Amino acid sequence: MKWLMLGLTLLLPVTAMAEVKHLARFQYNNQISYGEIQGEFIQPLSGDLFTQLTTTGKKIALNDVDLILPTDAQKVFAVGMNFDSHLSSPSNAPPPMFLKLPTSLIPSGQVIQIPADATNVHFEGELVLIIGKKTKRISESEAESAIFAVTVGNDLTERNWQSSDLQWMRSKASDGFGPISPIMAIGVDFNNVLLTTKLNGQIVQQENTKYMIHKPAKVISYLSQYYTLLPGDLIFMGTPGRTKALKNGDKVSVTIEQVGTVENEIRY
């Protein structure tokens, strides 16, 4: 997947440039590295992504590298019913959670091959949190310190399976059902950014993350009471608005301002 898949103009905001940084994981000359996106180039970085990175070597043209999944997530959590415009849950109750599998993740630009017996797959554009440190039993007031960065995801869902199966595992975690941007945005006010989903170029979802019922701090604190969150783990934060079934050849893009875009084509 080359850089041209991602639409550079969507990744770099017009304002707040000094505060927001964009990192990506990439493959170049058979080596996997992290780098900071600087215009049409990526500056390679060395060291540990979550503790200390330093620049190394020369900048590389983005068109010459393959951008890949941002982390090797061990766990992928997701919040359901987190916008009134989609499906709501009580704000004074625990956030409704489910799991996606790391093998469901697929990078932007890659074609998604839908299972042969899936007939009702819907898009769900979402903000995705990237955990940056080992976290256990953290308070809500401290929880945002566990967030390293945010990215953009599409929580594909097979609605028939969702209603018929014992759990949502097949409907939410089949291979390719977790498209995600390789871009990690640091310094974004993720509690107040606009999310836009387009289907074949037409807007089908658009809402600000400030309308999330269960905020990132609440979700992280809740999860940490039961699970040890590790660097690189991901949390999909729920989708707004209406969704619809996808057809063969459909292209779905999800964009979050100041963060990035994930775009994939659907194949049956």
Number of C-alpha atoms within 10 A of each C-alpha: 16 15 18 10 16 21 13 15 11 15 20 21 14 10 9 12 11 7 10 16 20 24 22 23 23 24 15 12 8 7 7 13 17 23 23 19 22 16 13 12 18 24 21 22 22 14 13 10 19 13 9 9 14 12 14 12 9 11 17 17 15 20 15 14 19 16 27 22 18 20 19 12 18 14 18 24 19 21 19 18 21 24 22 15 15 16 14 16 16 13 12 8 8 13 22 16 17 17 17 25 20 21 15 18 24 24 22 30 23 16 17 21 14 18 13 8 7 14 16 16 23 20 25 23 33 27 27 26 29 24 25 20 17 13 20 19 16 18 15 17 10 12 20 19 15 22 20 20 23 27 29 30 35 32 27 21 25 23 18 13 19 16 11 10 11 9 13 19 16 17 24 25 23 21 19 26 28 26 29 31 30 27 29 24 25 19 17 18 15 24 15 14 18 17 22 20 29 18 18 13 11 10 13 18 21 19 19 17 24 15 16 22 20 25 19 23 19 19 22 28 21 20 20 19 14 10 13 13 23 18 21 24 22 26 28 29 29 27 31 27 16 14 17 13 13 21 15 11 14 14 19 24 26 30 26 27 20 26 30 26 28 28 26 23 20 18 16 14
